[in-house]
Every structure is written in C-alpha cells, then in structure tokens.
Amino acid sequence: MKDSAQPAHDSYATDCRFIQAAQRRVEAMRSNEGDFLEPPVLSELEEALGQRVQKCELQGENWRNRIYRIELAHGGVVLAKQLVVGTDAILQYQYEQLRVLAALQIAGLRVPKAFGLLHAKRLLLIEFAPGKTIEALAWTSEDVVPACELAGKILARIQLARTESICPMPVEVLERDLAAAPWRLSLREKKILQRTLERLAAAKVRMGQVYYDYKPANLLFQNNELFLVDPPDVLWWGVHLWDFACFHSLMRRHLWRLSLRRPYDRHRRRSIRQSLIAFDRGYRTSFTKTHPEPAVFALAVRLFELQRNAVLMTMQKAKVTLARQKMPVASGKRLGNPLANRLTLPLLEIEKRWLFQQLARELP
C-alpha cells in the first residue's frame, strides 16, 4: 500500500540504510546549537483544542522531543509532543500517520486520535492513551504474554497492508550499511558476516514501509487492545523484518536486565521467555507464507538485530561525545544520564559479540 502521506524529501528517509541514517541524525545533534522552542502556554493550547486547559506539565524529554501532559478543565487529559529538533514537514507527517494507521482498521489495534497541531511551537496534540506499556508489563505482569502475542499479530497485519514487493534480500545495500558501523570486527566476525549475507542472498523478503520504532515502550496494553503511540516521523523503507527484529531484540534485553537485577526471579524470566515465543507465534501464524522462509528466518532476524545494534552504538557514542564536549544540545537531561550512556556502550559491544555467536550457530 502506497502511503499518501509520504514526504517528498527528507534526510532521514532511507532504504535499509539505517546505520547511515543514524549517522545523519548524529550530525543533526551536533549542528543543533540550542534551537530550544518555548513551551506552550495555556492560551495557545486552549485555542488549538477549543477547550479550557487547567494545567500543562512537562512529562519527559530527549534530544529530539518534549512530551507534555495537558489536563483539561472538564477532567480529560491530552498529550502534546513537541519537536525540539525537526521541521514542520515532520510534524505534519506524524499527524497524518496517526490517521493512516487508524484507517488500516486492524483488530486489537487502537491509534490515539490527533486533535490538532500548533505549528508555532511544533506541537502535536494527541489523545491520552490508557494502559501500561509492554515494557512495564515485562517486569510486573503476566499480561505481557497475551500483549506480545497481540503485538505480533498487529505487526503482521500492518506489514501485509504495506507490502510493496516480495524480492531477494538486498544484501549489497545491507553490506554497505554494516560497513559504516562504528565497530571493529575480528577476522572471524567478518567471515561470519560474509557467510550470513551469502546465505541470505537468495532469501525472499517483504519490502515496503517500515514502522522503525515498533517496540515495547511504544505499545500500551489494556482490555486486550494495544495502543500504538509515537508515530513515525519520516518515511522509513526497507525489509519488514526490521520491525520484528526491533521488538524481539528489546524484549530479549529486558530478559537480560531482569536476570542481572533479579537473578532469583525465575517466574518473571519465564514469563518474558513465553512472551517472546508468543510474539513469534502471533506474527508468523498471521501469514499464509512467511518471508523469509522458516529455514533462514532466525538467521535473518539476527542480521537485523545486528544492524540495530550498530544503530544504537552510533547514537550512544554521539551522546557520550557531545556530553564530554558540553555541546548546547547536551544541556539538562536531554541526552539522558551521562554515566548510563557510557555504561551502555560496553553492553552493546557484548551484545554484538553475542549476536555474532548466534549467527555462527544458525549458519549451516
């Protein structure tokens, strides 16, 4: 399905080259010399919403966005997302994506309503989504299992609607993108990567628009429904399996973290393992025929997990460097905790080595 809301041009729009796109985002971070928009005032919000506003509070922020919680006079709640780094075109695209996703009418999927835009402050006003994120459920509730199974089914339905072609894996593009990763590979790792690409060269995959951030933190579960929040900001195009790998890798990281922080909580670890199985089952059983075929499915997932590892490493290294240089963009908490950013890098290196081990096991 061709998306009518696609932007004509954007420096982040990409065709499988997600590591290079991350590098362009790093350059955006470096070039941002404090274009900090003023927060919205109550009168502006009231005019945009057509309702009286009682309170507006900052709920969170990062280097790109601020999230505000707006309490209405009649008791309702609205969320506002402010693009600190971005353009009016990106703001409009996010607004349209909420409409486009809702129009898919996928069973079990709820998309927050968009109430309007405040262009002067680059602000997107959306419905408050109830429920708990799958990320929170992973640590607290047995609901993580049905939530993940539903997440797999919904992702499959989105991809069925957005499949533009089924064609061989674009291994040459992926090879060039992985060559741009900010890491050093051993001779053995280089051989494993080369063999992986050769093995997958003939595999057929679904291609089309990618959600890009289909992750547990962006999915809220309540009453056997999922709210999908944080719409894409630009057109990401590539292999659909990227989104599967994104969700899968993040749930696996939650399992690792829980194992470190709560080593005796076997019950919770078992729940997360079951949720990974449920996500895979919900996804695969939604297709009459999976692409790639089962024989190389796991190998392909690991490859995209490796690519995402390189994306995260690119961003984390930039955050550490900018914080060390005390760039304007690094003021306050917008780049996260400096110590946590530094500690994340060796963890990503450990994950990279683990992924190469998994690739080697999946190879014939």
N, C-alpha and C positions, 0 to 999 in steps of 0.2 A: 504494500500500500504506500503510495507516494504521499508524503505529508505536505499538505498545502501551506503549512505554517513554517516551512523551511526558510532560513535566512539566506539571502543570495550569496553573501560573502562573510566569512569570519575566520580570524586567525586560528581559532581552536577547532573548527570543523576539520575532521580528519578521516582518512580511510585506513583504518587499522594501525596507524602510526601514533599510538597513544603515548609512547615514551617521548617522541619528538614533540608531541602536543604539550606534555608536561614541561619540557624544556622551554617552550614558548610561554607557558604560564609563569615559569620562574623569571623570565625576562620581564614579564608584566609586573611581578612583585618587585624586582629591582628598580624598574622605572617609575614606580608609583611613589611619588615624593610627598605623600600626605594629602591626597585628594579626599579628605575625610568629610563626607557630607554631614550637614547638621541633622540632628534627629528631628522627626516630625513633631509638630506642635498640635495641640488638641483641635484648634480651629481648622487646620488643614485636613485632619482626619475626619472631622465631622462633616466637612464639605464633600469629601470623597465618598464617605459611607452613607451620607444622608441621615445620620443618626447622631444623637448626643453621645459623647465619649466621656467616661468618668476618669479613666486612668490609662496611661501608656508607659510601660516599663520595658527596659532592655532585658531580654531573656538570655541572650548569648551572642557571641560574635567570633569571627575568624578573620583572616586576611582579606577575604572577599565579601563577606556578608555580615549584616547585623539582623538579629531576629527580635522583634518587639511583640509583647503581649498587650493587647488593647482590650480594656474592659468597657463595655457599653453601659449606658445609664440604665437600660432595662434588664441588665444582668447577663447578657450574652458576651462571648469572647471572640475576638478576631486576632489573627496573627498577621504581622507585617514583616516582609523580608526586604531589606534594603541592600542594594548592590553598591558596596563601597568601591569595588573595582569592577567596572563593567560599562555598558553602553545602554542607550535607550532601546536599541535593537535587541539586545539580550533580554532586557526586561520584558519587552513585548513578546518575545519568543516563549519565555517561561509562562506568561499569561495565556498564550494560545495553546501551549502544550497541555495545560490543565483541561482545556475544552476538548482537545483532540483525544486525550487519554480517556476522558469520560465518555466520548462518543463511541468507543470500542464496545461498551456495554458488556464487560466480562463479568461472569458470575463470581461473586465474592469480592470484587474489587470496588472500592469506593475512592473517588478522587475529590479532594477538597474543592469547593466552589471558589472561583475567583470573583471577588467583589469589586475590584477596580484597581486602577493604577494611579499613583501620584508621581508624575514624571519629574516634577521639580526636585523631588528627593529620591528619585529612582527607587520607588517603593511599590511592592506588590502586596495587595491586601487579599488575604485568603481565609477561608473557613477554618476555624479551630478543629483539628482532628482529634477525636477521643481515642482512648485506649492506651496500651503500653507497646513500646517498640519490641520487635523480636529480639533485639539486643538485650533489653531489660529482662524479657521472659527467659532468655538463656540462663540467667543467673538466679531466677526466682520462681519459675512456674512450669508445671507440666504442660501448660498451653503452648509451650514452644514447639512441641511435636506437631499438633494439627496446624499451627500457624505456618510452620515451614513447609508442610505438605501443600497447603493452600498457596503459599508463595511460589512453589514450583509450578503448580497448575496455572497460576496467573501469568507467570513469566512465559510459559509455553504459549498461552493464548495471545499475549502481546506479540510474540515473535511470529506466530502463524499469521497474524494480521499484517505484519510489517516485513514479511519475507519478500525480497525483490528478486532473488535468484538463488538457485542451489548449484554451486560450482566448486571446482577444486580449491582446496585451501590455498590462500595467497602466501605461500611460503617465502617467496622472494621479498615481498614487502615486509613480512614479519622478521625475516633475517636482517634486513637493513635497519629496521627499528630496534631490534635487540642489540645490534652493533653499537647503537647510540647510548646504551645503558651505562650508568656511572659505576661500573664494577670491573673487577679484574677476574677473568676466568682462567682456571688452570687448564693445562693441555687436555686433561681428562674431561673436564666440563665442556670444553669446546667440541670435543669429539661426540659427547653425548648430545649436545645441542644440534650438531650437524646431522647425526643419525636420526634424531627426532624429526627434524624438518624433512629429511629424505623419506622417512616412514609416512609422514602425513601429506606428502606432496600430492598423492592421488586421492586423498580422502575428500568426499563431497561435504560441504558445509552450507548452512543457511547464511545468506548475506542480506544486509539491509540496515535500517536504522537501529542503533544500539542505545539502550537507556543510559548506560555508562555507570550510573551510581545506584544500581539495583542492589541495595544492601540492607542488612537487618536494622540499622539505625533509621532507615527511611521508610520502614513498613510498620504501621501501628495496627495491632490486632484487638478486635472487640466484637463480641457476638458473632463469631465465625465469619467475620469480614476483615479485610485488610484495607487500611487507608494508605495509599501510596503518595508520600509527600516529597517535597524538594524536586520539582520537575526539572528536566534537562535545560541547560542554559543555551546550548548551541546544538547544531546537528552533529551527532556522532554517528559515523557509519563504519560498519565493519562486520566481522564474524559474530553472529548472535551468541555463540558460546561464551563470548567475553562476559556477558551478564551472568551467566550460570557460574562461571569461574569466580567472578567477583563475590557473589553471595556465598558460595561454597568456601572460599578461602577465608572470609571473615568469620564464618561460623567455626571453622577449624581453629582460627586464632583465639576465639572465645574459649574453646575447649582447652587450648594450651594455657591460656591465662588462668583459667579456673584450676587446672591441675597444679599450677605453681602456687596460687594463692590459697587454695583449699584442697590440699593433697589428699585429705581423708574423706572428701565428699564424693564418694563413688556414685551415689544416686544421681547427683547433678551431672556428673560426667556422662553417665549412661544416657540421661535424657538428651544431652546435646548430641551424642553419637546417634541416637534414634532420630533426632531431628534432621541430621544430615542425610540419613537413609530416607526419611520421609520426603525431604526436599527433592532428592534424586528421583524417587518414585513418582511424586506428583508431576515432576517435569517430564520424565521420559514416557510415562503412560498417557500423556496428553497428545502424543504424536502417533500417527499410524506407522510412521517410519522415521527413526531418528537419524539425524545428520550431524556429525559423522556416525558411521555405523558402530555398533557396540564394540567391535574388535579394537578400535582405536579411540573410542570415546574418552576413556580415562587419560590416555596419553595426551590428547588434545586439550583436555581440561587443565592438566599440569602445565602445559606450554603457556596457556593464557594466564594461569596463576603466576608463572614466572615473569611474564610480561608486566603484570600488575605489580609484582614485587619491585620491578625496576622503576615503574612509575612512582611508587611510594618512596623509594630510595632517592629518586630525583628531587621530589618535593621536600623530604626531610633534610637532605643535605643543604638545600637552599635556605630552609628555615634556620638551621644552625649557623650558616654563614651570615645571613642577614642579622641575626641576633648578635653575633660576635662583632659585626661591623657597626651595630647600632644604627641601622638604616631607619628612616622615618616610619616605614611600614611595620617595623618590629616593635613600635611603641605599645605600651599596655599589654593586653593579653591576646592580641590578635593573631600572633603566631604560636600560641599555645605555651605550655610550660617549657622553658629552655632546657632544664635538666631532662625532662621526659623526651624532648626532641633528640637530645644527644644519646640517650639510652636506647631509643628506638632504632638507631642505625645498626648497632651490632646485632640486635634481634632480627632485623631484616636480612642481615648477612647470614645469620644462622638459618633463617627460612629459605634463603636462596640455595644454600648447600643442601638442605633437606629436599627441596624440590628437584634438584639435580639427581639426588639419590632415587627419588620416586620415578623420574623419567627413565633412569637406567633400569629399574625393575620392570617398567612397562614395555621396554624395548624387547623384541624377540632375540 
